[in-house]
Amino acid sequence: MSAPLHLRGVLLPEGEAGELWIGDGLISRAPLPGATTVFDGGYLLPGLVDAHCHVGIGPNGPVDLEVAAQQAETDRDAGTLLIRDCGAPIDTRPLQERADLPRIIRAGRHLAKPKRYIPYLADQLEHESQLPAAVAEQAAYGDGWVKLVGDWIDRAAGDLTPLWSADVLAEAIAVAHEHGARVTAHVFGEDALPGLLAAGIDCIEHGTGLTDDTVELMARHGTALVPTLVNIENFPSFAAAATKYPDYASHMTALYDRGDATVAKAVEAGVPVYAGTDAGGGIEHGVLVDEIRALHRVGMSAEQALGAASWAARAWLGHGGLEHGAVADLVCYDTDPRADLGALRHPRRIVLRGAVVT
């Protein structure tokens, strides 16, 4: 058993000076005898959260566990201590056993149809009638989340189209909920959103096709949005590469052009919005601060953007902050990140599972 730790500083989000002790991997608000002070002065923040991340995917597809561990280490060293892995083609459960890596909440494998998603990354269902059974399987395999591909380019149509009918979605999402899992979906365009929301989906990834009506539905139902703004910056390159599909190219360009305004409407309407980078594949790991700053750019206050990547996201995913008895995952900064989000790039101390990360 390691010796207790002691930290002193301004505790966020409460914003008051205070002290924390850490023993047996848990936070204590009461003094623990014999504690060693490892941080004194500055700001203490609940561990950062990347709510859309892909540990196990590289630029060329699936990677081995050694590379996946390096990805998780990169995120950890940037202060990300909790990851919702939003679909991975490899089994990353061995990484969950490592005390030196961020906590990973796995969503299992993406569920899609043949030729309707990135090759080798999804379980491809020949017919949509297979979706409820596949959702049940992924709910059992994952950690309380299932990931659907809601829309993708349909080469016959030359543009984004939904993958699933409304009736099948309703049945599949009900099955997930019966198994205690929540469901999220990759969605770029407009047309897939009404069916997903009517079916009771719990979260939308990207959401660039949100309209006033679907924003209002999300706000009314409390459906979460993880916009992955750093990934939306790639839309122009997606459009430029789609020379055979001019309708898709123009659609992606239009979605990009109004992307900031779309997310701003969701924030203003009260949709729960959380920070996710879509790291893996074309996005580097360790760039969560870029996403936090992007959320601030589109209308979140600095404190809201911080919460979307820390205490609010942790609560949404069932994890605590800096309260007594919470797991001791926290990041310490010399200067106030609420005043300058750039301070997040320079953590002074990272404490993961009650141990200082060196």
C-alpha positions in Angstrom: 0.0 0.0 0.0 1.5 3.4 -1.0 1.7 6.4 1.3 -1.1 8.9 1.1 -0.8 12.0 -1.0 -1.8 15.6 -0.3 -2.7 18.4 -2.8 -3.6 22.0 -2.2 -5.1 24.5 -4.6 -8.3 25.9 -6.2 -10.7 23.0 -6.7 -12.7 23.0 -9.9 -15.5 23.4 -10.7 -16.4 24.8 -7.3 -13.7 27.5 -7.6 -12.7 27.6 -4.0 -9.3 27.0 -2.4 -9.2 23.6 -0.7 -7.2 20.5 0.1 -7.4 16.9 -1.1 -5.8 13.8 0.3 -5.5 10.5 -1.6 -5.4 7.1 -0.1 -6.0 3.7 -1.6 -6.7 5.3 -5.0 -9.6 7.4 -3.6 -10.0 11.1 -2.9 -10.5 12.2 0.8 -11.6 15.6 1.9 -10.5 14.7 5.4 -6.7 14.7 6.3 -4.9 11.4 6.0 -1.9 11.0 8.4 1.5 10.8 6.9 0.5 12.2 3.5 3.2 13.6 1.2 2.4 16.9 -0.5 2.8 16.6 -4.2 1.0 19.8 -5.3 0.7 23.1 -3.4 -0.9 26.1 -5.1 -2.5 26.3 -8.5 -5.7 24.6 -9.8 -7.0 21.1 -9.5 -9.3 19.7 -12.2 -11.1 16.3 -12.4 -9.3 14.2 -15.0 -10.0 15.2 -18.6 -12.4 13.1 -20.7 -12.2 12.4 -24.4 -15.7 11.3 -25.1 -15.1 10.1 -28.7 -11.7 8.4 -29.1 -10.5 5.3 -30.9 -7.7 3.5 -29.1 -6.7 0.7 -31.5 -7.1 2.5 -34.8 -4.2 4.0 -36.8 -4.0 5.8 -40.1 -4.0 2.4 -42.0 -6.6 0.6 -39.9 -6.4 -1.6 -36.9 -3.2 -1.6 -34.8 -1.7 -4.0 -32.4 -2.0 -3.7 -28.6 1.4 -2.2 -28.2 0.6 0.7 -30.5 -2.8 1.0 -28.9 -1.1 1.4 -25.5 1.1 4.1 -26.9 -2.0 5.9 -28.1 -3.5 5.7 -24.6 -0.2 7.0 -23.1 -0.2 10.0 -25.4 -3.8 10.9 -24.3 -2.8 10.3 -20.7 0.2 12.6 -20.9 -2.0 15.4 -22.2 -4.3 15.0 -19.1 -7.0 12.7 -20.6 -7.6 10.1 -17.9 -11.0 8.8 -19.1 -11.7 7.7 -22.7 -15.0 6.7 -24.2 -13.6 4.5 -26.9 -16.2 5.0 -29.6 -15.7 1.8 -31.5 -12.5 -0.2 -32.0 -11.7 -3.2 -34.3 -9.4 -4.8 -31.7 -10.0 -6.1 -28.2 -8.6 -3.5 -25.9 -9.7 -5.1 -22.7 -6.0 -5.9 -21.7 -5.4 -2.2 -21.7 -8.1 -1.7 -19.1 -6.1 -3.9 -16.7 -3.1 -1.5 -16.8 -3.0 1.0 -13.9 -0.8 3.3 -15.9 -3.3 3.9 -18.7 -6.5 6.0 -18.8 -9.7 4.3 -17.9 -11.3 3.1 -21.1 -15.1 2.7 -21.6 -15.4 0.5 -24.7 -18.3 0.7 -27.2 -17.3 -2.6 -28.9 -17.2 -2.6 -32.7 -19.1 -0.3 -35.1 -22.2 -1.7 -36.7 -22.7 -0.9 -40.4 -23.6 -2.5 -43.7 -21.3 -3.8 -46.4 -19.5 -0.9 -48.2 -21.1 1.6 -45.9 -18.2 2.5 -43.7 -14.4 2.5 -43.5 -13.2 -1.0 -44.5 -12.1 -3.4 -41.7 -13.4 -1.2 -38.9 -17.0 -2.4 -38.6 -19.1 -5.5 -38.3 -20.9 -5.4 -41.6 -24.5 -6.7 -41.5 -25.9 -8.1 -44.7 -29.4 -7.1 -43.8 -30.8 -4.6 -41.4 -32.9 -7.2 -39.7 -29.7 -8.5 -38.1 -29.2 -5.2 -36.3 -31.1 -5.9 -33.0 -29.2 -9.2 -32.5 -25.9 -7.5 -33.3 -26.7 -4.7 -30.9 -27.3 -7.3 -28.1 -24.0 -8.9 -28.9 -22.1 -5.6 -28.7 -23.9 -4.5 -25.6 -22.6 -7.7 -23.9 -19.1 -7.2 -25.3 -18.7 -3.5 -24.5 -18.9 -1.4 -21.4 -22.4 0.0 -21.6 -22.2 1.6 -25.1 -23.0 0.5 -28.6 -21.9 2.4 -31.7 -24.0 2.5 -34.9 -23.0 4.0 -38.2 -26.1 6.1 -38.9 -25.2 7.4 -42.3 -22.4 7.1 -44.9 -22.0 7.7 -48.6 -24.2 5.4 -50.7 -22.4 5.2 -54.0 -25.5 4.3 -55.9 -27.1 7.5 -54.6 -23.9 9.5 -54.8 -24.5 11.1 -51.4 -25.0 10.4 -47.7 -28.0 8.3 -46.9 -29.2 6.5 -43.7 -28.3 2.9 -43.2 -31.3 1.8 -41.1 -35.0 2.1 -41.2 -36.9 3.7 -38.3 -38.6 0.5 -37.2 -35.4 -1.5 -37.0 -33.7 1.4 -35.1 -36.5 1.5 -32.6 -36.2 -2.3 -32.0 -32.4 -2.2 -31.8 -32.1 0.7 -29.4 -34.8 -0.9 -27.2 -32.7 -4.1 -27.1 -29.6 -2.1 -26.1 -31.5 -0.4 -23.3 -32.9 -3.8 -22.1 -29.2 -4.9 -21.8 -28.3 -1.8 -19.8 -26.4 -0.2 -22.7 -26.7 3.2 -24.3 -26.4 3.8 -28.0 -24.6 6.4 -30.1 -24.3 6.9 -33.8 -22.0 8.4 -36.4 -24.1 10.9 -38.3 -22.8 13.5 -40.8 -26.0 14.4 -42.7 -29.6 15.5 -42.1 -31.7 12.5 -43.1 -30.6 9.9 -40.6 -31.3 12.1 -37.5 -35.1 12.0 -37.3 -35.2 8.2 -37.2 -32.4 7.9 -34.7 -33.9 10.5 -32.4 -37.4 9.0 -32.7 -36.0 5.6 -31.8 -34.6 7.0 -28.5 -30.9 7.1 -29.3 -28.7 8.4 -26.4 -26.0 10.3 -28.2 -25.1 11.7 -31.7 -21.5 11.8 -32.9 -20.5 14.7 -35.2 -24.1 15.9 -35.8 -23.2 18.3 -38.6 -26.6 17.8 -40.3 -28.6 19.0 -37.3 -31.5 21.3 -38.2 -33.6 23.6 -35.9 -36.1 20.7 -35.6 -33.6 18.0 -34.7 -31.8 20.3 -32.3 -35.1 21.0 -30.5 -35.7 17.2 -30.3 -32.3 16.6 -28.8 -32.8 19.3 -26.3 -36.2 18.0 -25.3 -35.1 14.4 -25.0 -31.7 15.2 -23.4 -29.9 13.5 -26.2 -26.1 14.2 -26.0 -24.0 15.5 -28.8 -20.2 14.9 -29.3 -19.4 17.2 -32.3 -15.7 16.3 -32.8 -15.0 19.7 -34.2 -11.3 18.9 -34.8 -12.5 16.1 -37.2 -15.0 18.3 -39.0 -11.9 20.4 -40.1 -11.2 17.4 -42.4 -14.5 17.8 -44.4 -13.0 19.9 -47.1 -10.4 17.2 -47.8 -13.1 14.6 -47.9 -15.0 16.7 -50.4 -11.9 17.3 -52.5 -11.2 13.5 -52.7 -14.8 12.7 -53.8 -14.3 13.5 -57.5 -16.7 10.8 -58.6 -19.5 12.0 -56.3 -20.2 15.7 -56.8 -23.4 15.7 -54.8 -21.5 14.2 -51.8 -18.7 16.6 -52.2 -21.0 19.6 -52.3 -22.9 18.2 -49.3 -19.8 17.8 -47.2 -18.7 21.3 -48.1 -22.0 22.7 -47.0 -22.0 20.8 -43.8 -18.5 22.1 -43.1 -19.4 25.7 -43.9 -22.2 25.7 -41.3 -20.6 23.4 -38.8 -19.7 26.0 -36.1 -23.2 27.6 -36.4 -24.8 24.1 -36.1 -23.0 23.3 -32.9 -23.6 26.8 -31.5 -27.4 26.3 -32.0 -27.2 23.0 -30.1 -25.3 24.7 -27.2 -27.7 27.6 -27.1 -30.7 25.2 -27.1 -29.3 23.3 -24.1 -28.3 20.1 -25.8 -25.8 18.3 -23.6 -22.5 18.7 -25.5 -19.3 16.9 -24.6 -15.7 17.1 -25.9 -14.4 14.3 -28.2 -11.6 14.3 -30.7 -12.3 11.3 -32.9 -8.6 10.4 -32.4 -7.4 7.4 -34.3 -7.1 7.1 -38.0 -6.7 10.6 -39.4 -6.7 12.4 -36.0 -3.7 12.3 -33.7 -4.1 11.3 -30.1 -3.4 13.9 -27.4 -5.3 16.8 -29.0 -8.2 17.1 -26.6 -7.2 20.7 -25.7 -7.8 21.6 -29.4 -11.4 20.3 -29.1 -12.0 22.2 -25.8 -10.8 25.4 -27.5 -13.0 24.7 -30.5 -16.1 24.3 -28.2 -15.2 27.7 -26.7 -15.0 29.1 -30.2 -18.5 28.1 -31.1 -20.1 29.6 -28.1 -19.4 27.7 -24.9 -17.9 29.7 -22.1 -14.5 28.6 -21.1 -15.9 27.0 -17.9 -18.6 25.2 -20.0 -16.0 23.9 -22.4 -13.8 22.7 -19.5 -16.8 20.9 -18.0 -17.6 19.3 -21.4 -14.2 17.7 -21.1 -14.0 17.2 -17.4 -16.6 17.2 -14.6 -19.7 17.3 -16.7 -18.4 14.5 -19.1 -17.3 12.4 -16.1 -20.8 12.6 -14.5 -22.4 11.7 -17.9 -20.2 8.6 -18.1 -20.8 7.6 -14.5 -17.5 8.8 -13.0 -16.9 11.2 -10.1 -15.0 14.5 -9.9 -13.1 15.8 -6.8 -15.7 14.8 -4.2 -14.9 12.7 -1.2 -14.7 9.0 -2.1 -14.3 9.6 -5.8 -11.5 7.8 -7.7 -8.3 9.8 -7.6 -8.0 10.9 -11.3 -7.1 14.6 -11.5 -4.9 17.1 -13.3 -3.1 20.0 -11.6 -2.2 23.3 -13.3 -0.1 26.3 -12.2 -2.5 28.8 -13.8 -6.3 29.0 -14.1 -7.5 27.2 -17.2 -10.8 29.1 -17.0 -8.9 32.3 -17.7 -6.7 30.7 -20.4 -7.6 27.4 -21.9 -4.1 27.2 -23.2 -3.0 26.4 -19.7 -4.4 22.9 -20.3 -1.4 22.2 -22.5 0.9 22.4 -19.5 -0.2 20.1 -16.6 2.1 20.3 -13.6 0.9 17.1 -12.0 -1.2 14.2 -13.3 -2.7 11.8 -10.8 -4.1 8.6 -12.2 -5.8 6.0 -10.0 -4.2 7.7 -7.0 -0.6 7.6 -8.3 1.4 10.5 -9.7 2.2 10.0 -13.4 5.8 10.7 -14.0 
